[in-house]
Amino acid sequence: MPFHNDLASTLVEQPLIAVGLVFTIAVAVMLLRSFLAAKRMDSILALIPQPCQPIPVLGHALKLVGAEPWNVMARWCEEAGNMITFNVAGQRVVYVNDPKLIKRVLLTNQRNYCKDIGTSYKHFMCLLGSGLVTSEGDKWKKGRLLHSRAHPSTLPTNPSPWPRIEACRC
């Protein structure tokens, strides 16, 4: 056991090495957990259709460049189905265009979903504002309670397509 004794004595004598070793192990564990979570998410998202083949690194970003990316996404849903997944520069996006699924995400099962307001929603804030769609937690609960008293379950449930937004400029 000479190696073990040498390592132990080195770590005791030079605490900076010990701190560096602990830090390196902690970073490695965090990276491994992040990698495994990303792989798990990839396997789940593989079940949802993609609108077209993504470009490496950029994903579908070039297809969304322009003033009205929501129209591009609406067209993708017309072609591939009411729930699609796509990638924008490494960020995974799940786009839902079905009233029943939207109701599930926003109302009936909302605790299982989180909103990525900082990146995914930021381009649509001119349309969405700071209401129920973009809020979470206590703010969402308060707004939902006020809204539900006046309009209980107001999301449409018929499968007719929602009108496109053609003229908004952010």
C-alpha positions as CSV (number, residue, x, y, z in Angstrom):
1,M,0.0,0.0,0.0
2,P,2.8,2.5,-0.6
3,F,0.8,4.4,-3.2
4,H,-2.1,4.9,-0.9
5,N,0.1,6.2,1.9
6,D,2.0,8.5,-0.5
7,L,-1.3,10.0,-1.8
8,A,-2.8,10.4,1.7
9,S,0.3,12.1,3.0
10,T,0.5,14.4,-0.1
11,L,-3.1,15.4,0.4
12,V,-2.6,16.2,4.1
13,E,0.6,18.1,3.4
14,Q,-0.7,20.1,0.5
15,P,-4.4,21.0,1.1
16,L,-4.6,22.9,-2.2
17,I,-4.1,19.7,-4.1
18,A,-6.9,18.1,-2.0
19,V,-9.3,21.0,-2.8
20,G,-8.4,20.8,-6.5
21,L,-9.0,17.0,-6.5
22,V,-12.4,17.4,-4.8
23,F,-13.3,20.2,-7.2
24,T,-12.3,18.1,-10.2
25,I,-14.3,15.1,-9.0
26,A,-17.4,17.4,-8.3
27,V,-17.2,18.9,-11.8
28,A,-16.8,15.5,-13.4
29,V,-19.9,14.2,-11.6
30,M,-22.0,17.3,-12.6
31,L,-20.9,16.9,-16.2
32,L,-21.8,13.2,-16.2
33,R,-25.2,13.9,-14.7
34,S,-25.8,16.6,-17.2
35,F,-24.8,14.3,-20.1
36,L,-27.0,11.5,-18.9
37,A,-30.0,13.8,-18.5
38,A,-29.4,15.1,-22.0
39,K,-29.3,11.6,-23.4
40,R,-32.5,10.7,-21.6
41,M,-34.2,13.8,-23.0
42,D,-32.9,12.9,-26.5
43,S,-34.5,9.5,-26.2
44,I,-37.8,10.9,-25.1
45,L,-37.8,13.6,-27.8
46,A,-37.0,11.1,-30.5
47,L,-40.6,9.9,-30.2
48,I,-41.9,13.4,-31.3
49,P,-41.7,14.2,-35.0
50,Q,-39.2,16.8,-36.3
51,P,-40.2,19.1,-39.1
52,C,-37.1,18.6,-41.2
53,Q,-33.5,17.4,-40.9
54,P,-31.5,19.8,-38.6
55,I,-28.2,21.4,-39.6
56,P,-25.4,20.3,-37.3
57,V,-24.8,22.8,-34.5
58,L,-27.4,25.4,-35.7
59,G,-30.3,22.9,-35.8
60,H,-33.3,24.6,-37.3
61,A,-32.2,28.1,-36.5
62,L,-31.6,29.2,-40.1
63,K,-35.2,28.1,-41.0
64,L,-36.5,30.4,-38.3
65,V,-34.6,33.5,-39.2
66,G,-36.9,36.3,-40.2
67,A,-39.6,38.5,-38.7
68,E,-42.3,35.8,-38.2
69,P,-40.8,32.5,-36.9
70,W,-44.3,31.6,-35.4
71,N,-45.6,31.2,-39.0
72,V,-42.7,28.8,-39.8
73,M,-43.5,26.8,-36.7
74,A,-47.3,26.7,-37.6
75,R,-46.4,25.5,-41.1
76,W,-44.2,22.8,-39.6
77,C,-47.1,21.6,-37.5
78,E,-49.4,21.5,-40.5
79,E,-46.8,19.2,-42.2
80,A,-45.6,17.0,-39.3
81,G,-48.4,17.1,-36.7
82,N,-49.7,19.2,-33.8
83,M,-46.7,18.5,-31.6
84,I,-43.2,18.8,-33.0
85,T,-39.7,19.1,-31.6
86,F,-36.8,21.0,-33.1
87,N,-33.4,22.3,-32.2
88,V,-32.2,25.9,-32.2
89,A,-28.5,26.2,-31.7
90,G,-28.4,23.4,-29.2
91,Q,-31.6,24.2,-27.4
92,R,-34.4,21.7,-27.6
93,V,-37.8,23.0,-28.3
94,V,-41.2,21.2,-28.1
95,Y,-43.8,23.1,-30.0
96,V,-47.5,22.3,-29.2
97,N,-50.2,23.4,-31.6
98,D,-53.2,21.3,-30.3
99,P,-55.8,22.9,-28.0
100,K,-56.2,19.8,-25.9
101,L,-52.4,19.4,-25.4
102,I,-52.0,23.1,-24.6
103,K,-54.8,22.8,-22.0
104,R,-52.9,19.9,-20.5
105,V,-49.6,21.8,-20.3
106,L,-51.0,25.1,-19.1
107,L,-54.0,24.0,-16.9
108,T,-54.6,20.4,-16.0
109,N,-51.0,19.2,-15.6
110,Q,-49.0,22.4,-15.4
111,R,-46.9,21.3,-12.4
112,N,-45.0,18.8,-14.6
113,Y,-43.8,21.4,-17.0
114,C,-41.5,24.4,-16.7
115,K,-41.4,27.4,-18.9
116,D,-38.1,28.6,-20.4
117,I,-39.0,32.3,-20.5
118,G,-35.4,33.5,-20.7
119,T,-34.7,32.0,-24.1
120,S,-37.7,30.2,-25.7
121,Y,-40.3,32.8,-24.9
122,K,-38.3,36.0,-25.2
123,H,-39.0,36.4,-29.0
124,F,-42.7,36.0,-28.4
125,M,-43.1,38.3,-25.3
126,C,-44.5,41.0,-27.6
127,L,-47.4,38.6,-28.3
128,L,-47.7,36.9,-25.0
129,G,-47.0,39.7,-22.5
130,S,-46.6,38.7,-18.8
131,G,-49.8,36.8,-18.3
132,L,-50.7,33.2,-17.6
133,V,-48.7,31.7,-20.5
134,T,-45.4,33.3,-19.4
135,S,-45.7,33.3,-15.6
136,E,-45.0,30.5,-13.2
137,G,-45.3,29.7,-9.5
138,D,-47.3,32.1,-7.2
139,K,-47.8,34.7,-9.9
140,W,-49.3,32.0,-12.2
141,K,-51.5,30.6,-9.4
142,K,-52.8,34.1,-8.5
143,G,-53.5,34.9,-12.2
144,R,-55.1,31.5,-12.9
145,L,-57.4,31.8,-9.9
146,L,-58.5,35.3,-11.0
147,H,-59.0,34.1,-14.6
148,S,-60.8,30.9,-13.7
149,R,-63.5,32.8,-11.7
150,A,-64.4,34.9,-14.7
151,H,-63.7,32.3,-17.5
152,P,-63.6,28.7,-16.3
153,S,-61.6,26.5,-18.8
154,T,-61.7,28.9,-21.8
155,L,-59.3,27.1,-24.0
156,P,-61.0,25.7,-27.1
157,T,-61.2,22.0,-27.4
158,N,-62.2,21.6,-31.0
159,P,-59.3,20.6,-33.4
160,S,-59.9,23.5,-35.8
161,P,-56.7,25.4,-36.5
162,W,-56.1,28.6,-34.7
163,P,-55.6,31.7,-36.8
164,R,-52.1,32.6,-37.7
165,I,-50.6,35.8,-36.5
166,E,-49.4,37.6,-39.6
167,A,-48.8,41.3,-38.7
168,C,-47.0,41.5,-35.3
169,R,-43.6,43.2,-35.3
170,C,-41.6,43.1,-32.1
